[in-house]
Amino acid sequence: MTDTLPDRLSSDPTSPFYDATLLERGIGIRFKGVEKTNVEEYCVSEGWVRVSVGKAKDRAGNPMTVKLKGEVEPYLREPPAA
């Protein structure tokens, strides 16, 4: 696997931007220089992240999200030390 990350990635399996193998590898997101752990989707070129809002769900059972605009820096997480 290469170390280049896609411009846009989603954790929703119904999204066309979903990539299971990449998500299993582990992706970290820095948004405006701060580590975010609740990111559902991101787009580097457009400069936004979609983060979940607490434990709230919509009527289809998906997490409620809000779109935040700013500098997005995705990176691959380091594998756990053996």
C-alpha positions as CSV (number, residue, x, y, z in Angstrom):
1,M,0.0,0.0,0.0
2,T,1.2,3.5,-0.8
3,D,1.5,6.2,1.8
4,T,-0.6,8.6,-0.3
5,L,-4.0,9.3,1.1
6,P,-7.1,10.1,-1.0
7,D,-8.3,13.7,-1.2
8,R,-11.7,12.6,0.2
9,L,-12.5,9.7,2.5
10,S,-15.7,8.6,4.3
11,S,-16.3,6.1,7.1
12,D,-19.9,5.4,5.8
13,P,-20.0,2.1,3.8
14,T,-22.8,3.5,1.6
15,S,-20.6,6.5,0.5
16,P,-18.7,6.3,-2.9
17,F,-15.7,7.7,-0.9
18,Y,-15.6,4.7,1.5
19,D,-12.4,2.6,1.5
20,A,-12.5,-0.3,4.0
21,T,-8.8,-1.4,3.6
22,L,-7.5,2.1,4.2
23,L,-9.8,2.6,7.2
24,E,-8.6,-0.7,8.7
25,R,-5.0,0.5,8.3
26,G,-5.8,3.5,10.4
27,I,-6.2,7.1,9.5
28,G,-5.6,10.1,11.7
29,I,-7.0,13.6,11.1
30,R,-5.6,16.9,12.2
31,F,-8.1,19.7,11.8
32,K,-6.7,23.2,12.3
33,G,-3.7,21.6,14.0
34,V,-5.8,19.7,16.5
35,E,-6.2,15.9,16.5
36,K,-9.8,14.9,15.9
37,T,-11.1,11.4,16.7
38,N,-14.8,11.8,15.7
39,V,-14.3,12.5,12.0
40,E,-16.9,10.8,9.8
41,E,-15.7,12.2,6.4
42,Y,-13.0,14.7,5.2
43,C,-12.0,16.5,2.0
44,V,-8.6,18.1,1.8
45,S,-9.0,20.1,-1.4
46,E,-12.3,21.7,-0.2
47,G,-11.0,22.1,3.3
48,W,-13.7,20.6,5.5
49,V,-14.4,17.7,7.9
50,R,-17.7,16.2,8.9
51,V,-17.7,15.3,12.6
52,S,-20.3,13.4,14.6
53,V,-22.2,15.3,17.2
54,G,-22.3,13.3,20.4
55,K,-24.4,10.2,20.3
56,A,-27.3,11.7,18.4
57,K,-28.7,9.7,15.5
58,D,-30.9,10.6,12.6
59,R,-34.1,8.7,11.8
60,A,-32.1,6.2,9.6
61,G,-29.8,5.4,12.6
62,N,-26.8,7.3,11.2
63,P,-24.8,9.6,13.4
64,M,-25.7,13.3,13.3
65,T,-22.9,15.3,11.8
66,V,-21.8,18.9,11.4
67,K,-19.4,20.2,8.7
68,L,-16.5,22.3,9.8
69,K,-14.3,24.3,7.5
70,G,-10.5,24.7,7.9
71,E,-7.2,23.1,7.2
72,V,-7.3,19.3,7.0
73,E,-4.3,17.1,7.4
74,P,-4.9,13.3,7.1
75,Y,-2.1,10.9,8.0
76,L,-1.6,7.2,8.4
77,R,-1.4,6.0,12.0
78,E,1.7,4.1,13.1
79,P,1.1,0.4,13.6
80,P,1.1,-0.7,17.2
81,A,4.6,-1.7,18.5
82,A,5.0,-5.4,18.9
